[in-house]
Amino acid sequence: MSSLETEKTSKDIFPSETHRAAIDSTGRVGSLYDGYRDCILQRLEFHKIEETFNISEPRQCEVIHGQHDRNPNILKIMRIEEELRLSLLLNMSKKSGTDTMIDYCQPINEYTRFIQYSSVKREEKLPDNPANIKVVNRLPPFSTAATHIITKVYFGVSFTVILQLPNVPNAVAAIDKVLTTLCNRLQNHQSAYLLTTYEKNILEKIVHTKVYSNISHFRNLTKIWDVCCLIQQNQCYLANYPISYTLRSMKEFFPEYHGENAQFNILPEEFNEAIENYVFQITVSMKTLENSMTRDMPKFLCEHLKRQFNNIETQWLDVKNKFTNEIERLSKLVVENRSSRTNNFTTHNRLYNNEQMMMQTRIYTGEGFNI
């Protein structure tokens, strides 16, 4: 199951089935899952786990072009599920591999390229009928924060490579042509080694490369060619890394479960999008302010500017504290909605309040910062 897929189906058979990219790679079949915060909890042992190798799902590889003068939400480009994107932006989920691209700090423009690749090698799953599933270790008293159980895990390799191309039109056209060839080879199970020396030299003109992957040792690579070679050299080892999870409700397996986490509500799309866009924009603005502080720090080292520096530092700490409080406030709001402990009208009022609008304006404009 690939993060490149927007809909991963089967709703007619299992209406309670939910899908999540394996941002936290510690999940296994039987792991309990906190759907309010998108966190993996402890694991239950089951008598029977089915395993399938050599899945026929095709490899997926595509090149996505960046756009001029935009701060794109990279998790959207990756097609990470919208509920999980929101949990990541609100710092409720564990960050490890792919999701750390939230912190990508290089400029993204018309010379930026995203290479997305996904290949599923095998799956592990519980039987489809909960009545046929026996738990080895029953849950402790129902104080767990779990809303779901991971019932299926897809294993394989998934990565996103962000490339910054040179600002040279002829070089850009040549690089794009080679990248397309490379993606076609990866997708069609052809060897990347078949690239010519000329094509390899073209790839050397790429200015900057950053790799995000579900496999840790891919993340240290600095060339797209090395990533492709590593995939082909390690085919037999790639079936051990989770790509995505299928979740089903705790109530399906434990009908007697009536704890405070027994209810799970998916946020209406418009509210999820409104909160996500707002959090993304203030996060980008905070990073811009922080970068400005770091960039202009040397000029405040002069003796006569120390007072100005102290004043700016005080303002920065105040805005940073307000930002932290705002993230915590919205995290609480999202959890309350996902647990059905509040309603949409209340959500709207609490999202769009005067204090929030004032803080948003201050962070966006850098009001009070004379850097």
C-alpha positions, 0 to 999 in steps of 0.5 A: 500500500503506497503513500502515493495512492489517494484512496485505498478503498475497501470501505464497502466491506469494512466501513471502519477501516482506516489507512495511515502512512507508516510515519512511525515505523514501530507499528506491527500487526496487533499494535494499538493505535491512538487515532486522536493523536496518530500515535502507536501504543503497545502491541497485542499478540494474536494466535494467527497472523497471515503473511503474503510475499511478492505482492503484485502491486506495481511500483510507483515513481513520479517526478513533481515540479515545484512552483515559483514563489510558493511555500508548499505543504510538502506532506500534501505533495506526498499525499499523506492522509489529511488527518495524519498531516494535521497530527504531524503539524500539531506535533502530536505524532512521532517524527522519524523519517519521511515526515521530518520534511516538515522541517525542510528549510531550502527554498522551493521554486520552479527549479525544485523537483520531487521524486516520489517512489514506492514499492510494496514487497509483502504484507502481514495481516489479521484474518478479515473476520474478527470472530476468527481472531484470538488474542494471546494477551488480553488488554489490561483494564481498559485505561488504554488510549487506543481507538484502533488496532493495526490489522494490516502492515504493508512492507517495502520501500518508500522515499521522497527526494527533494532536488534543487536544480541549477538556474540554467535553462539548458541544464534544467531541461537535460536534468528533467529528461534524465530524471524522467528516464530514471523514474521510468526504469525504476517503475518498470523494474529496469536497471538504473545502471543502464544510464549512460555516462552522459546521463550520470554526468547530467545528474551531477549538476543537481545543486542540492539533494535531500532524501526522506524515506521509511528506511533510515540509511537512505536518509544520509544519501546525497545523490539520487543516483546513489538512492537508485543503486541502493534500492537495486543492491538491497532488494532482498532486505527491503521487505522488512520496513513498514510503508503503511498501516490498515487500522480497524476500530477497537470495538470490532475486536472488543465489543465490551470496550466502552472506555472514553476512547471508544468513540472516534470521529473524523473531522469534517474536511473543511475544518481539517483543512482550515486548521491545517492551512492555518497551522502550516502558515504560522509555522512557516512564518515562525521559521522565517522569523527565526531564520531572520533572527539567525541571519541578522544576529552578527550586526547586534554584536556591536556594543551600541546595538545590544539594547536593541538586541535584548528588546528583539529577543524579548519580543521573539520569546513572547511570540514563540511562547504564544505560538507554542500555546496556540499549537497546544490549544489547537491540538486539544481542539482536534482531540476533542473533535476526534473524540466527539467531545465537542461539536462543529459550531463550538469548533468554528468559534474556538478556531476563529477567535480574536486572540488567534487572529491577532497572533496570526497577524503578528507572526505573519507580519513580524509586527514589532520586530525591527531586524 
